[in-house]
Amino acid sequence: MKTSNATLQRTLLILVVLSAVLLTIMFTANKNTNDDTVPLDMQLVKQGEAIYGKHCASCHGANLEGQPDWKNRNEQDRLPAPPHDETGHTWHHSDQLIFELTKFGMVPPNIPEGYESDMPAFENLLSDEKIRAVIEFIKSRWPPEIRKMQSQRNASSGDFEKP
C-alpha cells in the first residue's frame, strides 16, 4: 500500500505543478495580447485602406506622413495637410471629431470661424460607412499605446453615434 500512496502523492504533485504552469501561461498570454484598446474591424480597415489611397493619400501621404513642414503656414497662409500617423495630432481627437472634419470639412463648430483650409468636405463623395472605414484604417496604423490613448478620448467624448 505504501507504493500506491507514494504514486498517488507524486501524481497529485504533478497535477498541481501542471495546473500552476497552465494558469501562468493563460494569464501571461491574456496579459500580452490585451492592449486595452477597442478591437479593430479588419474588414473596415481593408476597405478604408483602398479609400484612403484614392481620396486622402495625395495630401496626407501614402504612409500617413502628411505634407512637409505641416506645422508652418504656406504661401496661402494655410497649414499643409498634417500626418495621420502617430507623429501627427489626429489621434488627439475623438472618432466623432475626425468623422465630422472629414465629412463636413474644416468648418464651425469644429473649427474657428474664418479658418481657411485646403481640406475638402467629403459629404457628397463618401458615405458615412466609407468615412468610418478610412478612420479605422488610420487607427490600424497607430502603435497600441497611441490607440489606447485615442480610445480613452472616445470614451470621454461619448465616441461617435451613427447618424
C-alpha positions in Angstrom: 0.0 0.0 0.0 3.0 2.3 0.6 3.8 2.2 -3.1 0.4 3.3 -4.2 0.3 6.2 -1.6 3.7 7.4 -2.9 2.4 7.1 -6.5 -0.8 9.0 -5.6 1.2 11.7 -3.9 3.5 12.1 -6.9 0.5 12.2 -9.3 -1.2 14.9 -7.2 2.1 16.9 -7.1 2.5 16.7 -10.8 -1.1 17.8 -11.3 -0.7 20.7 -9.0 2.5 21.8 -10.8 1.0 21.4 -14.2 -2.1 23.4 -13.2 0.1 26.2 -11.9 2.1 26.2 -15.1 -1.1 26.2 -17.2 -2.6 29.1 -15.2 0.6 31.1 -15.5 0.7 30.6 -19.3 -3.0 31.5 -19.6 -2.5 34.7 -17.5 0.6 35.7 -19.4 -0.9 35.1 -22.8 -4.0 37.1 -21.9 -1.9 40.0 -20.5 0.3 40.2 -23.6 -2.5 40.2 -26.1 -4.8 42.7 -24.3 -3.7 46.2 -25.2 -6.8 47.8 -23.7 -7.9 49.3 -27.0 -11.1 48.8 -28.9 -10.5 45.9 -31.4 -10.3 47.0 -35.0 -12.7 45.8 -37.6 -10.3 44.3 -40.1 -12.8 44.3 -42.9 -13.3 48.1 -42.4 -9.5 48.5 -42.2 -9.0 46.8 -45.6 -11.9 48.9 -47.2 -10.5 52.0 -45.6 -7.0 51.5 -46.9 -8.3 51.5 -50.5 -10.5 54.6 -49.9 -7.6 56.4 -48.2 -5.3 55.6 -51.1 -7.8 57.0 -53.6 -9.0 60.1 -51.7 -6.6 61.0 -48.9 -3.0 59.9 -49.7 -2.4 62.7 -52.3 -2.4 65.2 -49.4 -1.8 63.2 -46.2 0.8 60.8 -47.7 0.7 57.2 -48.8 2.2 56.3 -45.4 0.1 58.8 -43.5 3.2 61.1 -43.1 1.4 64.3 -44.1 2.9 67.2 -46.1 6.4 68.5 -45.4 6.6 71.4 -42.9 3.0 70.7 -41.9 3.2 72.8 -38.7 4.0 76.0 -40.6 1.7 78.1 -42.8 2.3 78.0 -46.5 2.3 80.9 -49.0 -1.6 80.9 -49.0 -1.4 81.3 -45.2 -2.8 77.8 -44.8 -1.4 74.9 -42.9 -0.3 71.9 -45.0 -2.0 68.6 -44.6 -0.9 67.0 -41.2 0.2 63.4 -40.8 -2.3 60.9 -39.7 0.4 58.6 -38.2 1.5 58.8 -34.6 3.7 61.8 -35.3 0.7 64.0 -36.1 -2.3 65.1 -33.9 -5.1 63.0 -35.4 -5.0 60.6 -32.5 -5.5 63.5 -30.1 -9.1 63.8 -31.4 -12.2 61.6 -30.9 -13.6 59.5 -33.7 -16.6 61.8 -33.7 -14.5 64.9 -34.4 -12.4 63.1 -37.1 -15.6 61.9 -38.7 -17.1 65.4 -38.7 -14.0 67.1 -40.0 -13.8 64.5 -42.8 -17.5 64.7 -43.7 -18.1 68.4 -43.4 -14.6 69.9 -43.8 -12.9 72.4 -41.7 -15.9 74.5 -40.7 -17.5 75.7 -37.4 -18.4 74.5 -34.9 -15.3 72.2 -35.0 -13.0 74.9 -36.4 -13.0 78.7 -35.6 -15.0 81.0 -37.8 -12.9 82.3 -40.7 -10.3 79.5 -40.6 -9.2 78.6 -44.1 -8.0 75.2 -45.1 -7.4 73.1 -48.3 -9.2 70.1 -46.6 -12.4 69.4 -48.6 -15.6 68.1 -47.2 -16.3 64.6 -48.3 -20.0 64.7 -47.5 -21.1 64.4 -51.2 -18.3 62.0 -52.2 -18.0 59.4 -49.4 -20.8 57.6 -47.4 -20.7 57.6 -43.6 -19.6 54.0 -43.7 -16.7 54.8 -46.1 -15.5 57.6 -43.8 -15.6 55.3 -40.8 -13.6 52.8 -42.8 -10.9 55.4 -43.5 -10.8 56.3 -39.8 -10.5 52.6 -38.9 -7.6 52.2 -41.4 -5.8 55.2 -40.0 -6.2 53.9 -36.4 -4.8 50.5 -37.6 -1.5 52.1 -38.3 -1.0 53.6 -34.8 1.0 51.8 -32.2 -1.0 50.2 -29.4 -0.2 52.9 -26.8 -1.5 55.6 -29.2 -4.6 53.6 -29.9 -5.2 53.2 -26.2 -4.9 57.0 -25.6 -7.2 57.8 -28.5 -9.8 55.2 -27.3 -9.8 57.0 -24.0 -10.6 60.2 -25.8 -13.5 58.4 -27.4 -14.7 57.2 -24.0 -14.6 60.7 -22.6 -16.4 62.2 -25.6 -19.0 59.6 -25.8 -17.5 58.2 -29.1 -19.5 58.8 -32.3 -23.0 58.0 -32.9 -24.0 56.6 -36.3 -26.2 59.2 -37.9 
